[in-house]
C-alpha cells in the first residue's frame, strides 16, 4: 500500500472544521494534525478542498445476483466510489432473494471479488424463513431487512405472527420498508378505475399515500417498543411519519431510528410532470409540505441518517406505462454532491452533512473503525473540490446509464476517494488495484 500525506485540507469531522494534514499508511489513518512532515509519503496538496469521511450508504440495491442487466456489484460500487460513498449496505431483494445463510454468503463471496467499495448485505425476511433469520451473525452482517410493504422483488412480510417473532427475537438491527399493502392495493384499484389508460406517475403519491406509509411505520414502531427491538425505518417520505421519532437522545442510546433519502429531500410531487416514471420510487415522492417536514426532522435530529435507496432500472423499463414501470432510480454517484448543493443554498451545514452521511451510520450500525477521521481508523476519505460539474450520460458510471439528476450542475465535484487507504478515485479516474472490504460490527 502506498503512503499518502494530505496537506492543508479543510477537515470536516465530529462537528468541527479546521485546516490540517492527514497521513495515510497501511490502510489506516496514521496521524491527524495541523502540520505533518513525512518525507516518504506521496503528498497531496489539498488547500481549499474539503476532506470528509467517506459516506456510508445504508440502503442500496446493486441488483446482483439475477438482475444484472440493471446494475451489478462491479459497476455500482465504482459509481459509489466516484461519488464519495466508500461503504454501502445492500438489500436482499435480488434474484434469488438473500433469504438463506447460503445465499447471503454467496453475495459476500461475489463482493469480495469485484466491489471497489466496502460492503455489507442485509439478511432478507419472508413469511416462512424465521429460522434462517435467527442464524444471522451480528458481528459481520449489518442487519435484517423486512419489507412491510411490497416493492421491487416483492418480499412482503405480512404474517402478524412472523412479524411478532422477528421483532421479539431478532439478534440484530431490523430495517423496514413501511407501506401498508392493503391501503396501496385499494388506492391502486380506485385510481385505475378513475383514470384507466391515463393513469401515470402523477398519481403515484396518491396511490402510495401518507396513510399507507404512516399506518405501516407506526405499526413497526409499536412492535419495536413492545419488544424493545432495535428498529431502523428506511426512506421516510411523509411529514406525519416524522412524529414517530424522537430527538434529544444520544444516537448510541436510541432504539428506534430513521433514514431520509436524497430523492425525498430534493424532489416533490410537482416534478412528476417532467420526470414521470424516472422519479417513481417506493415510497413515493410526495408533496412540498412533506419534503419540508422531512427536512425539519433531519435537521432537528428526529431523522438520523441520509442515504440514497439507489435502485437502478434500465431506461426501457422506466419508459413503460406507469403500471408496468418499476420503482426506483440510481443516485449513489451524486449523493454527496446533492447535499453540498443544499449546503450552498444554506439549508444544511457541512458538519451536519458529515454527521448524517458518515458518523451516524457508523454509530447506528456499530461499524468497526469507520465513519470518522480518527487516528487508527480505516482511511475511507473523500476530497471534495469546489468545481462545477454537470451530470450527463458521458460521466454517469451506472450500468443503466441514466440519472434523475441529468442536466443538473453541482457546485462541487468529488476530487479523490480513498477506500482503506487506496486511492480508488482520482480526478475522474478509477483505480481498482485494491478492492473494498467486508464490514465488521
N, C-alpha and C positions, 0 to 999 in steps of 0.2 A: 504494500500500500504506500502511496505517495504521502509525504508530509506537506501540509499546506499552512500558510500563515496569512490569515485575512487581516488586512491592515486598515484601521481607522474607519470602520463601518459604523453606521448609526444602529446600535444594537437595541432591538425591541424585545424585552423579556421581563416577565414577572412584574408587570405593571409599571415598568420604568423604560426610559430610553436614554442612551448615553453613547458617546463615541469611544470605541475601543478596538482591541485586537483579539482574535481568536486563533489559537493554534490547534490544528487537527493532526492527530498522529495515531496510527494503528486503529482506525475505525472510530476513535473516540475524540471527544473534546479534551485536549491535554491541558489547556490553560486559557483563561479569560482574564484580560487585564487591560488597563488603559494604554499600555505600550509593552510589546513583547519583542524580544530580539532572539531570533533562532536562525542562524546562518544557513543551515542545510535545508530549510523549508522552501517550497515554491511560494513566493509572495504574490498576493492578490491585492491590488490597490482598490479598496472599496470606499474611498472617500465619496460622500454624498449618496451612497447606496444604503438601503435598509437591510440589516441582517436579522432574519426571523427564524424561529424553529420551523422545520418542515411541517406543513399541515397534516393532520391526522383525520382522514375522512372516514367516519364511522358507518357510512352507508353507500355502497356502490354495487352495481350489477355489471360484472365484466363478461357475463354470458357464456363462460366455459365451465363445464362441457355442454355440447349439444346445440348451442345457439350461436355458434362461432361465425356465422355469416353476418351477425350484428356487431360483434366485438369479441375479443378474447384476452386472456391474461397477458399475452405478449404486447399487443397493440395498446390496450387501455392503460396498462401500467406505465408505458412510455409516455402516453399523453398525460398521465397523472404527474409524473416527474417533471415534464415540461411545464406543468402548471404549478410546481412547487409543492405538490402533495407527495410526501415521502413515504406515507404509510396509509394503507386502506384496509377496510373490513368489508368483506364481500358477502353477498346474500345467497341463500340456498336455493332460490327458485330457478335452477338450471335444468338441464335435461340429460341424465336423470337428476332428480332433486337430491340435494345433500341431506338425506333423512336417515342414513345409517352411518355408523362409525367407519365402515369400509369405504363408502362413497366420499365421506368427508376427508378421509386420509388420501384418497386419490387426488382431490383438489389441492391439498397441501403438497403432494409429490409433484404435481404439474407446476405449481407456482415456483417451487424450488428450482425448476429447470429454466423458467422463462421470465419471471417477474423482476422488472428493474426496480420496483418499489418494495418496501417492506409490506407484509401481508398477514392477515388472519381471516378466517372464514367462520361464519355463523353456522351452528347446527340447526337444521330445519326441523319443524314440528309438523305432524299430521294428527288426524283424529285417532290414529292407532299405532304410533311409534314411541309411546311413553318410555318403554324400557331402554330403547336406543338413546333417547334424550338423556336419561339419567346416567348413562355411562360416559357422558362428555367430560373431558378433563379440563377443569377450570384453570389450570396452570399454563395451557398452551392453545386454548380456544377462547375467542373473545366473548361469546355469548350464545344464547338460544334465541332463535327468531320465531315469532308467532305471527302469522297473518290472520288477524281478527277481522278480515275483510278480504275478498278475493281480488287479486291483481294479476299481473303477467305471470303465467305459470300456474295459476290457481292452486295455492296450497292452503286454502281456507281451513281454519280450525274453528269449528262451531259447535262441537260437542261440549255442553256445560261441564260434564264430569271430567273430560280430558283437561279442560282449562283449569278446573279446580285442582286437579292432581299436579299439573305442571307448576302452577303458581305456588302451591303448597310445598313442593319438594325440589324445585329446580336447584341444581348445585351451583348456579351462577346467574349473572345478569340475564334478564329477559328483555328483548327488544321487540316492540309490537308495531305492526301496521294496523291502524284502527279506523275502520269504516264498517258501519252496521250493514250486513249483507241484505237483510230483508228490506231495509229502507231504500238502498240503492236499486234493488230489483223493482220495487214498486214505483219508484221515480222513473226508472228507465221505461217501464211499460206505459206509464202515463204520458211521457214525452214522445214515445214512438206513436202512440195513438193520436197525439195532438199534432205532431209535425210530419209524421210519415217519412218520406224520402228527403224532406227538407231538414231533418234532424242533423245538427252539426256540432262542432266543438263549442259553439256559442251557448249550448245548453248543458255543457259538461259540468259546470259548477252548480247547476240546479239539480242534476241527477245525483252527483256525489256531493250532497249539500252539507250545510252546517249540522243539521240534525243527525245525519248518518255518522259524521265524524265525532260529534260530542257524545252521542249515545254509546259508541264503542270505546272511545277514550275514557269516559267516566266509568265504564264497566271495568276496564283494565286497572284503573286507579283504585277502584273499590276492591277488586280482587287482591291487588298488591298490599293494600292497607290491612285487609283481613288476614293475609298470610305472612305479613312482614317481608314481602318479596322485594328484591332489587329490580325495579322496573325502569325501563327507558323507552319513552314513547317517541316514535320517529315522526318526522315531517309534519309538524303541527301546521294546519292550514286555515284555522279559524280563530278569530279573537275570543270566542266563547270558550274554546278549549284551554286558553291560557289561564283561566281562573282555576283550573285543576292543579296548578303547580305553585310552589312557594319560593320565596327568596329570603335572604337574611340568614340563611343557614350555610355553614361551610360545605362546599361540594362533597368533601370526603364523608360528611355525615348524612347527606341526602340519600333517601331510599328510593325516591321517585323523581326522575329527571326527564328532560325533554330536549328535542332537537328541532332546529329550524333549518330549512333548505334554501339554497340560493334562489331558486325559481320563485318560491313564495315570498322572498324579500324583494325581488326585482320586478316581477310581472303582476298584473291584476287581470280580472276578467275582461277589461276593455281591450286587452291585447289579443284576445281570441279572434277579433275581427280581421287582424292582419296575419297573425301567426297560425291560427287554426289548430290542426292536429299536432303541429310541431311544438306546441306548449301544452299538449294534452298529457297530464300526469295524474296519477292516483296517489294521494288525494288531490283533488282538483285545485288549480289556482283559482282563488275566489275574489271577493270584492276589494276595492281600495281600503275600505274600513277594516277588513280582515288583515290585509297586509300591514296596515298601521298598527293594529293590535299586536301582531307578531313582533314587529319592530320594538314596540314598547316593552313587551315581555322579555325580549332578547336583551335589551339594554338595562332593564331593572333586575335581571338575574333569575326570573322565573323560567326562561329558556336558557339552557346551559351550553349547547354546542351548535356550531354551524357545520353543515355537511352538504352534499350535492344530490344524493339519490341518483347518481349517474346511471343512466339506463338506456343505452343506445338501441335504436332500431334503424333499419335501412330507410332511405328516402322513399323507396317504392312502397314499403309498409305504411309509412306515415301519410302517403298521398292517397291511400284508400278512403272509402267513405267512412264517416265518423264511427259507425258501429263496428267496423272491421279494423280500423286503425288502432294499433296497440298503444298503450300509455307508457310514457317515459321518454327521456331525452338525454343527450350527452352533455355533461357540464364540468367534468373533473379537471379539464385543462385550463379553465378560466375562473375557477372559484376565488383564488386569491386576488386576481386582477379585478374581479367584480367587487370584492369587498374593499379593495383600495380605491375603486371608483366612488364607493359610498363615503370613504374617508375624505376624498377630495371635495365631496358635496357637503361635508360637515355632519354626516349622520352618525358616524361612529369613529372612535379614536383608533390609532394603530395598536395601542396597548390592549384595547377590547377585542380587536380582531385576533390578535395572537392568543389571548385568553380563550376565546371561543373556538378557535380552529386548531390550537396546538396544546395549550396547557390543560384545558378542561377535558378533552377526550382522553388524555393520558391519565388524569385523575379518575375520571368516571369509570374507565375500563381497567384501572390499576395496571397500566402498561409499564413494564420494567425499563427504566433508564432511557426514556424517550419523552419528547414533548417540551423540552426546555433547553436553553443554552446554559448548561452547567458543566463544570469540570467532572469528567468521569462518565458523562452521558454519551450515547452514540451521537456522532456528528451528522445528524439529519438537519441540514441547514439550507436556507434559501437567501440569496441576494436578490433584492428587488430594486430595480433601477427606474428612475423617473424618465420614461421614454415612451412616447405614444406608440400604440400597436393596434392595428385594425384587424379584426378577425375575418379571415377569408378562407375559402376552400384550399388555397395554396399553403396555409400554415396550420390547418387543422390536422391533428395526428390521430383522431379517432378512426377506427376501421370503417365506420358508417359515413365518414367524410362530410358531415354537416354539423351545425351548431345553431341553437336558438339565438346565439349572440352574433351570427354572421352580419357583418356591416357595422358592428359596434366598435368604436375606438376607445380603447382603455388608455388611461393616463400613465400606467406603469407596466413594465414588462418583467418577466422572470428572467433574470440575467444568468444566474448559476444555481444549480441544485446539487447539494451533496447528500448522498444516501450512504449511511455508515462510513463516512469519510471519503467515499468515492465520488469524484466529480462526474455525475451522471448526465448533467445538462449544462452546457457551457456555451453561452452566446448563440443559442438556437441550434446547437449541435448535440445529439445524443451520443453517449458513450456507455455501451453495455459490457465493458470488460469485467465488471463485477456486478453481481445481482443482489437483490434485496434479501432480507432475512425474515424468517417466521417470528412473529411477536411472542414474547413471553409475558406472563402476568403475575 
